[in-house]
Amino acid sequence: KLTMRKREIMVRTYEEASRPDTLIVPDLSEIAALPDQALSIEDCVCEACLSQARAQLEAGYPVRMPLTGARPAEISGQSPAAYPVFLDALMRVKFDSPFAYEQVQLQMLRRTTRTGGIVLVTSKLTTKVADLALKTQRAGVRTKLVWVTDSQRHQSLEMVERLKMEGVLVSLVNPWGEQAG
């Protein structure tokens, strides 16, 4: 009918919806610790990001990972073949971000329109970081928080439980060994 009305051939093309991205956001702000301890924590943050990227790529989800250090970059991949790109970038990344992680989270919150899920990886869980994770979850984006810590403080663990009750997936990773949570 449309061809007749417009007097030109109209063809309908159906596009397959693309799978939503997973956004993995590492906290690349400087870690305030002794040099050896800081390196262990940095390694743990990078390993957590890499593990999340591999799992998402193997499940068939595209992955984007903004690296918000002093020299910002973004890496992305569509399939497990992109894993070496993530590995190489995370081996070279510097923890020298001029931005607080909360600022990075706010910036990423604006980018979540086509995002199916977001993974936040940090060694500094503050109330602002937790509140922004909740805000992202409430915006309909599946949210996971990976907290690199060995903290057993009651107040911090209460914050983790609050996040879990609100539907945020939370994983605690001890930089000195075993994983919990």
Secondary structure, 3 states (H helix, E strand, C coil): CHHHHHCCCCCCCCCCCCCCEEEEEECCCCCCCCHHHHHHHHHHHHHHHHHHHHHHHHCCCCEEEEECCCCCEEEEECCHHHHHHHHHHHHHCCCCCCCCHHHHHHHHHCCHHHEEEEEEEECCCCHHHHHHHHHHHHCCCEEEEEEECCCCCHHHHHHHHHHHHCCCEEEEECCCCCEEC
